[in-house]
């Protein structure tokens, strides 16, 4: 079992079902994520526990989630709306995970990287990587912790 | 608290000189990456009594040269991880200095580094000040962003 794996699954499910009315299901560790370029959203946690949470979603799923969140017609989501939607999603999941960590901790504003961009957290190691399926599309949530070495 | 321009200039010149032995100077020409250019952007978030972020955007070629100096390697020897580490370290030092100007308590996040062709995107934040610097033939910019009130 990875660090906070069950909790991450629970809160990701809660956020998706309550905020977006989308059901999600966990994918097995062995599931290979597609090599397509991903839209990345992250929040950082600072304080007694230091690290970052990163959400990786394929572009098609970003469109679906954004259209649902802002009640848009298919294909009408702007890049700003996509950033806001994924930022809100990672912020809500991050807020719930933060509450499980040693306090006090602060949550940063979301940081986004568009398809084709990459996002790295130097001096950290990935401690949890959970994969999910939503609307027939895979996405992943990763937790990075400051590497004491 | 002003718009941080003086402090951004002072800290950036001092950090790049002390860590890299490089002279960097503010330039009035803004760093506007051309389309398709790979930019490396480092960011640290500040949380607490003041909330926002400090970022450095620079061309990949400059980031590579910075890493080669910081880790005493040739351009060919530096790996992508080391390039990210180097920019992350510069961003962390710049952010740490800016944090010291802010009301306490404030906390500095770990750095995040993104390779992008679009620039850094931090929804819910507004730019307070961005200063462009020149180093060798390259430009880079240091920005302070403040979280928007909900």
Interface residues (C-beta under 8 A of the other chain):
Chain A: X42 X44 X45 X46 X47 X50 X51 X52 X80 X83 X84 X87 X106 X107 X108 X109 X110 X111 X112 X113 X114 X116 X117 X118 X119 X120 X121 X122 X123 X124 X146
Chain B: X43 X45 X47 X48 X51 X52 X53 X81 X84 X85 X88 X89 X107 X108 X109 X110 X111 X112 X113 X114 X115 X116 X117 X118 X120 X121 X122 X123 X124 X125 X147
